[in-house]
């Protein structure tokens, strides 16, 4: 772990943010949480976080540059800015593309500007997404009984693949991704993009159109209906939350190599699941059959996305340690033991 630092986390009461904040506090770092608490479960996560240590909380919105200016003036001594605040669902972006743009594109631009103007020395870590690669129509895919798989990409999708935004969400996150990259290049900021695949774990209040691993676990425990968009054979590499936080810390430790770069971050080829395979795992854990139906494919949905994580391994000395089976079991137990958090929540 790096020496004691001050971390400012936008979206710090979200799933990833609260897990990162807890780990950082436990390691002795100072933490500032910036969040508008609009996300489902954010207030519960903030209350949980307060049980695990002392931190500063600022209620605010990345769309409001005036608020960000005030925060960064007060916390110019931040060593790391971890930018997690986002609109995170493809379907929501299709329904309300302007709000999606304002949060993801404008919000990330605002964070870049605040860092440039008030804390140019800080490390800026940006949570981007695998959706910047679009539908990946150029990647050859074959179909089996329970999943799709790449024909010619045994290590997964590398960072050298051309980005190709598809869906308003892909465009807004892609715009933020490129602003972060270019602010590193043009202004000399220490920026890092993490093009994240499917992150999952405790404190994740997944919903139908985002956080599918957690949503399937929640729905299975509560006996709620599950809809599979597509045929259920689509595959993602899944990454347990503790491994993602490790990656953030490793990037700061190795910022001399990481600055200015983008990394595909997920479970890699060793930790992949199709939707149908996850449902099978949950059925075994629950001990009974799950009820689910099928619906049409959603815009921009990739049949397969698996990260090539070799660049992160080489530059940062990072790799996942929690396997998919162990991680899903941990998540399932957390949902089962905390089911009261989800009852009555739409």
C-alpha positions in Angstrom: 0.0 0.0 0.0 1.2 3.5 -0.8 2.1 6.0 2.0 -0.8 7.8 3.6 -2.6 9.9 1.0 -5.7 12.0 0.6 -8.3 10.5 -1.8 -11.3 12.5 -3.1 -13.9 10.1 -4.5 -16.7 11.4 -6.7 -19.6 9.0 -6.5 -18.1 7.8 -3.2 -21.4 6.5 -1.8 -22.0 4.2 -4.8 -21.1 0.5 -4.9 -17.5 0.9 -6.1 -17.0 4.2 -4.2 -18.0 3.0 -0.7 -16.0 -0.2 -1.1 -13.0 1.8 -2.2 -13.4 4.3 0.6 -13.7 1.6 3.3 -10.5 -0.1 2.1 -8.6 3.2 1.9 -9.7 4.3 5.4 -8.7 0.9 6.8 -5.2 1.5 5.3 -4.9 4.8 7.0 -5.7 7.1 4.1 -7.8 10.3 4.4 -11.0 10.1 2.3 -13.3 12.8 1.0 -16.6 11.4 -0.4 -18.5 13.6 -2.9 -21.9 12.3 -3.9 -25.4 13.6 -4.7 -27.0 10.4 -3.1 -29.4 10.0 -6.1 -28.3 6.4 -6.8 -30.4 3.6 -5.3 -28.7 2.4 -2.1 -26.4 5.4 -1.8 -27.8 6.6 1.5 -27.5 3.1 2.9 -23.9 2.8 1.7 -23.1 6.1 3.3 -24.5 5.0 6.6 -22.6 1.8 6.4 -19.4 3.6 5.5 -19.8 5.8 8.6 -19.6 2.6 10.7 -16.1 1.9 9.3 -14.2 5.1 10.1 -14.0 8.8 9.8 -14.2 10.6 6.4 -15.4 13.9 5.0 -18.7 13.9 3.1 -19.8 16.6 0.7 -23.2 16.3 -1.0 -22.8 17.6 -4.5 -23.2 16.9 -8.2 -20.4 16.8 -10.8 -22.7 18.6 -13.3 -22.4 21.7 -11.1 -19.0 23.1 -11.8 -19.4 25.8 -9.2 -19.7 23.1 -6.6 -16.7 21.3 -7.9 -14.6 24.5 -7.8 -15.5 25.0 -4.2 -14.6 21.4 -3.3 -11.3 21.5 -5.1 -10.4 24.8 -3.6 -10.9 23.3 -0.2 -9.1 20.1 -1.0 -6.3 21.2 -3.3 -4.0 18.9 -1.3 -5.8 15.8 -2.5 -3.2 13.3 -3.8 -5.7 11.2 -5.7 -9.1 11.9 -7.4 -11.0 8.7 -8.0 -13.8 9.7 -10.4 -16.7 7.3 -10.2 -19.8 9.5 -10.4 -21.8 8.4 -13.4 -25.0 7.5 -15.1 -24.4 3.8 -15.5 -27.2 2.2 -17.5 -27.5 1.8 -21.3 -31.3 1.7 -21.3 -31.5 4.9 -19.2 -29.2 6.6 -21.6 -31.5 5.7 -24.5 -34.5 7.0 -22.6 -32.9 10.2 -21.5 -29.7 10.9 -23.5 -29.4 14.5 -22.4 -29.2 13.6 -18.7 -26.8 10.8 -19.6 -24.6 13.3 -21.5 -24.7 15.9 -18.7 -23.6 13.4 -16.0 -21.0 11.4 -17.9 -19.6 13.7 -20.5 -20.0 17.1 -19.0 -19.5 15.8 -15.5 -16.2 14.2 -16.4 -15.1 17.3 -18.2 -15.9 19.3 -15.1 -13.8 17.0 -13.0 -10.9 17.3 -15.5 -11.1 21.1 -15.4 -11.3 21.2 -11.6 -8.1 19.1 -11.4 -6.4 21.2 -14.0 -7.2 24.5 -12.3 -6.9 23.6 -8.6 -4.9 20.3 -8.2 -2.7 19.7 -11.2 -0.3 17.6 -9.1 -3.0 15.0 -8.2 -3.5 11.6 -9.8 -6.8 11.4 -11.6 -8.3 7.9 -11.9 -11.3 7.6 -14.2 -13.8 4.7 -14.2 -14.5 4.3 -17.9 -16.3 1.3 -19.5 -15.8 -1.6 -21.9 -18.7 0.0 -23.9 -16.3 2.4 -25.5 -15.5 -0.5 -27.9 -19.0 -0.6 -29.2 -20.7 -3.7 -30.5 -17.3 -5.3 -31.5 -18.8 -6.5 -34.8 -15.2 -7.1 -36.1 -14.5 -9.7 -33.4 -15.3 -13.2 -34.7 -17.6 -15.1 -32.3 -18.7 -18.7 -32.1 -21.7 -20.1 -30.3 -22.0 -23.1 -28.0 -24.9 -24.5 -26.0 -24.5 -22.0 -23.1 -22.3 -19.2 -24.3 -20.5 -17.2 -27.0 -16.8 -17.1 -27.3 -14.1 -15.3 -29.3 -12.6 -17.3 -32.2 -9.3 -15.4 -32.6 -8.9 -13.5 -29.3 -7.8 -16.0 -26.6 -6.6 -13.2 -24.3 -9.6 -11.0 -24.8 -10.0 -7.5 -26.1 -6.8 -5.4 -26.0 -6.5 -1.6 -25.5 -5.2 -1.3 -29.1 -8.6 -2.1 -30.5 -10.3 1.0 -32.0 -12.9 2.5 -29.9 -16.4 2.7 -31.5 -19.1 4.2 -29.3 -22.6 2.6 -29.6 -25.6 3.9 -27.6 -25.8 7.3 -25.9 -24.1 5.7 -22.8 -21.2 4.5 -24.9 -20.9 8.0 -26.4 -21.0 9.9 -23.1 -18.6 7.6 -21.3 -16.4 7.5 -24.4 -16.3 11.3 -24.5 -15.3 11.4 -20.8 -12.7 8.7 -21.4 -11.1 10.7 -24.2 -11.2 14.0 -22.2 -9.3 12.3 -19.4 -6.7 10.9 -21.8 -6.3 14.2 -23.6 -6.0 16.2 -20.4 -3.1 14.0 -19.5 -1.5 14.6 -22.9 -2.2 18.3 -23.3 -1.9 19.6 -19.7 0.5 17.1 -18.3 -2.0 15.7 -15.7 -1.4 12.3 -14.2 -4.5 10.6 -15.6 -5.5 7.0 -15.9 -8.5 5.4 -17.6 -9.9 2.1 -16.5 -12.2 0.6 -19.1 -14.0 -1.7 -16.7 -15.9 -4.8 -17.5 -18.5 -6.3 -15.1 -17.7 -5.3 -11.5 -19.7 -7.0 -8.7 -19.7 -7.6 -5.0 -21.3 -6.5 -1.7 -23.0 -3.2 -1.4 -24.1 -3.3 -5.0 -27.8 -2.5 -5.4 -28.1 -3.9 -8.9 -31.1 -3.2 -11.0 -32.4 -4.8 -14.2 -30.6 -2.6 -16.6 -27.3 -2.3 -14.7 -25.2 -4.4 -12.4 -26.6 -7.7 -13.8 -24.6 -10.0 -11.6 -25.9 -8.4 -8.4 -29.4 -8.0 -9.9 -29.7 -11.7 -10.7 -28.5 -12.5 -7.1 -31.0 -10.0 -5.6 -33.9 -11.3 -7.7 -33.1 -14.9 -7.0 -33.1 -14.4 -3.2 -36.3 -12.3 -3.3 -38.1 -14.5 -5.8 -38.5 -11.6 -8.2 -39.0 -12.1 -12.0 -35.8 -12.1 -14.1 -35.8 -11.0 -17.8 -32.9 -12.0 -20.0 -32.4 -9.6 -22.9 -31.1 -11.6 -25.9 -30.5 -15.3 -25.6 -28.6 -15.4 -22.3 -25.4 -16.8 -24.0 -23.7 -13.4 -23.9 -20.5 -13.6 -21.9 -18.6 -11.1 -19.7 -15.5 -11.3 -17.7 -16.5 -10.5 -14.1 -14.3 -8.8 -11.5 -14.9 -8.9 -7.8 -14.8 -5.5 -6.2 -11.8 -6.1 -3.9 -9.7 -6.8 -7.0 -10.8 -3.6 -8.7 -9.8 -1.5 -5.6 -6.4 -3.3 -5.6 -6.0 -2.1 -9.2 -6.7 1.5 -8.3 -4.1 1.4 -5.6 -1.6 -0.3 -7.9 -2.1 2.4 -10.5 -1.2 5.1 -7.9 1.8 3.1 -6.7 3.0 2.8 -10.3 1.8 6.2 -11.6 5.1 6.7 -13.4 4.2 3.9 -15.8 0.4 4.3 -15.7 0.0 8.0 -16.3 -1.6 8.8 -19.6 -2.7 5.3 -20.3 -6.0 3.4 -20.6 -6.4 -0.1 -19.2 -9.0 -2.8 -19.8 -9.9 -4.0 -16.4 -12.0 -7.1 -15.7 -11.7 -10.7 -14.6 -10.0 -11.7 -17.9 -10.3 -15.0 -19.7 -10.1 -17.0 -16.4 -13.2 -15.3 -14.9 -16.0 -15.4 -17.5 -19.7 -16.1 -17.1 -22.6 -16.1 -19.5 -26.0 -15.0 -18.2 -27.3 -18.6 -18.3 -24.2 -19.9 -16.5 -24.7 -17.3 -13.7 -28.4 -18.4 -13.3 -27.2 -22.0 -13.0 -24.8 -21.0 -10.2 -27.5 -19.1 -8.4 -29.9 -22.0 -8.8 -27.4 -24.3 -7.0 -26.8 -21.8 -4.2 -30.6 -21.2 -3.8 -31.5 -24.8 -4.0 -34.4 -24.3 -6.3 -35.2 -23.5 -9.9 -35.3 -19.8 -11.0 -38.0 -18.3 -13.1 -37.0 -16.1 -16.0 -38.2 -14.9 -19.4 -36.5 -13.7 -22.6 -36.9 -10.4 -24.4 -35.2 -8.6 -27.3 -31.5 -7.7 -27.4 -30.7 -4.2 -26.1 -28.9 -1.5 -28.1 -25.2 -2.0 -28.3 -25.2 -5.2 -26.4 -22.0 -7.2 -27.0 -22.3 -10.9 -27.4 -18.9 -11.3 -25.8 -16.7 -8.9 -23.9 -13.6 -10.2 -22.2 -10.7 -7.9 -21.2 -7.2 -8.6 -22.2 -5.6 -7.7 -18.8 -2.0 -8.4 -19.7 -1.2 -4.7 -20.0 -2.3 -4.0 -16.4 -0.4 -7.1 -15.3 2.8 -5.9 -16.9 2.6 -2.2 -16.0 0.9 -2.4 -12.5 1.8 -5.9 -11.3 -2.0 -6.5 -10.9 -4.2 -9.5 -11.5 -7.5 -10.8 -10.1 -7.4 -13.1 -7.1 -11.1 -13.8 -6.4 -12.4 -16.3 -8.9 -15.9 -16.0 -10.4 -17.4 -18.9 -8.4 -16.0 -17.7 -5.1 -17.1 -14.1 -5.8 -20.6 -15.0 -6.8 -20.9 -17.1 -3.6 -19.7 -14.1 -1.5 -22.2 -11.8 -3.2 -25.1 -14.3 -2.8 -24.4 -14.7 0.9 -24.3 -10.9 1.4 -27.6 -10.5 -0.4 -29.2 -13.3 1.5 -27.9 -12.0 4.8 -29.1 -8.4 4.0 -32.3 -9.1 2.2 -34.1 -6.5 4.3 -32.2 -3.8 2.4 -33.9 -4.8 -0.8 -37.5 -5.6 0.3 -39.9 -2.9 -0.9 -37.2 -1.1 -3.0 -38.2 -0.8 -6.7 
